[in-house]
Amino acid sequence: MNPNYSTIKTPDAPKKSEAIKKATALKPPIDVAKELAVTLASTYAIYLKTQNYHWNVTGPLFGTLHRVFDEQYHELAESIDTIAERIRALGAFAPATFKQLEDLGYIDEDHDIPAAAESMIQNLAADHEKIAKHVLDSIAVCNNKNDPASADLLVKRIRSHEKYAWMLRSFLKNELTTRTSH
């Protein structure tokens, strides 16, 4: 026996529709989506750089770095999709062309493949640290605009970028002196 739900009247229906109107009025402003778009573009840039290094790394650490870069670029690819979906959930369009991504992002592209694996490691560690710092600023925007969902997504991104920077720095001989000099 299937009831006809369209004919069921509830005394609190007007209250529910008012609550829905209020909830949708609290939609985060577009500047949160802009912060997320910058994060997406920069994440895409480091994704491409990591994949480039994965394909082109050479030297005694080839096997280890090939695996590390593989793990990192796969996780970055998933995060790109998550960030883009959040932008769409906010009602904006995610940047999706190379031109848009290049214009929005702040991670420099490598025009030449670094000859030394150590240079690759240094470049990626610095880029992960740069993204983590920017994302921290973006969280403040999300909090100011009362958007805890976007802030939570960005907290997870900071955690990943800081972890990758630490993992990469651990390959360098002077990890402690490099870390304390920043």
N, C-alpha and C positions, 0 to 999 in steps of 0.2 A: 504494500500500500504506500504509494508515493504522495505525500501532501503537496498541495499547490502553494509553494512558498510566496508567490506574488500576492495571494489573498490574505496572508497572515498579517494582522495589524498588531503592532506593539505600541504600548503607551509612550515609550521613550524614543521612538523613531526621530522626532524633531531634535532631541538632544544629541543623538548620534550624528545627524547630518551637520549640526553646528560644530561638533567636535572635529568632523572631517574637514569642514571649511577652515577652521582655525589651524589644523595641522598642515594643510596645504599652503596656508598663508605664511607659514614659518619656513618655507623652502629657502635654502641658502642662496645668497646673492651670487651673481655671475662671477664676482672676483675670486671666489673659491674655485670655480671651474677654470679660471685663468691660471691660478696657482698650480692646479693639477695638470693643466696643459703644458706648463713649463717643466714640471716634474716628468711628465710623460716624454716630452721631447728630449730631455737630458738623459733619461733612462734609456731611450731608444739609441741615443748616441753612444753611451757606454756599452750597451748591448752589442752594437755593431763593432765597436773597438775590441771588445772581448772576443767576439767571434773571429775577427780578423787575426787576433793574436793566437787564438786556438788553432787556426789553420796554418799559421806561419811561424810559430815558435820553433826555435832550434837550440841545440846545445845539450849539455849534460843533464839538464832538468826537463828535457823535452817531454818525457812520458808523464811525469808528475804535473807539470804545468798544463799540458794538453788536457789532462783529466780535470784539473782545477778550473781552467777556463771553460771547459765544456759544462761543468756543473753550474758555474756562474751564469753563463749566457742563457742556459735553459731556464733558470730561475728568473732572470731578467725578462725573458720573453713572456713568461706567465704574468709577471708584475705589470708589464706594458698593457696587457689585455685587461687586467683588473683596474688599472688607473683609467683606461679609456672607457670602460663600462661605468665607472663612477662619474666621469664627466658627462656621459650620456644620461645617467640617472638624475643629474642636476639640471638637465634640459638643454645642455650645450652640445655642440658637435666636437668630437675629438679631432685634434690635428692628425692628418693622415697622409699628407704628401711630404716628400723629402724637403721641399722648399719651406713648408710650414714648420716642420720639425727643426730644420736648420735655423730658421728665424727665431724660434722660441727658445731653443736650447742654449746652454752655456758650456757644454763640454766640447773641447777642441778635437777636431778630427785629426788623425795621423795621416798626413799625405804620403809619407814614406814609412815603410815598415821598419821599426827599430831593429837594428842588427843584433843587439844583445837582449837576452831574455830579462836581464836585470832592468833594462830601460822599460820594457813592457810592464814589469811588475810595479816599478815606480810610477809610471803613468797611470795605471789603473788604480793603484792605492790612492794617489792624489785625487783622481776623479771621483772615487767613491767618497772620500772625505768632503769634497766640494759639494756633492749632491746631498750628503747627510746634513751639512750646514745649511744649505738652501731649504731643504725640506723642514728643518726645525723652524725656520722663519715662516714657512707656509702653514705649519701647524698653528702658529699664533694667529694667522688670518682666519683659519677655520674656527678656532676658538672664539675669536671676536665676532664671527658671523653665526655663532651657535650651530655649528655643523660637526657634531661629534663623530659621525660616520666617516667623513673625509679625514678628520684628524686621526682617527684610529687607523685608517689605511696608511696614512703617512708615518705614523709611529712604527708600523711594521716595516715600512720602507727604510726608515732610519736604522732600525735594528739590522736589516740585511746589509745595507751599505757599510755600516760600521764593522760588522762581522767580516765582510769581504776585504775591507781595508786592513783589518788586523791580520787576517789570514795571508794576504799578499805581503804585508810588511814582514811577516815572520820568515819569509824566504830571504830577506835581505840581511846581510852580515851585520849591519849597524842598526838593527831594529830599535834598540833603546835610545841611541843618540839621535836617530832620525825622529823618533816620536817626541822626545823632549825638546827638540829644536823648533817645533811648530808653535 
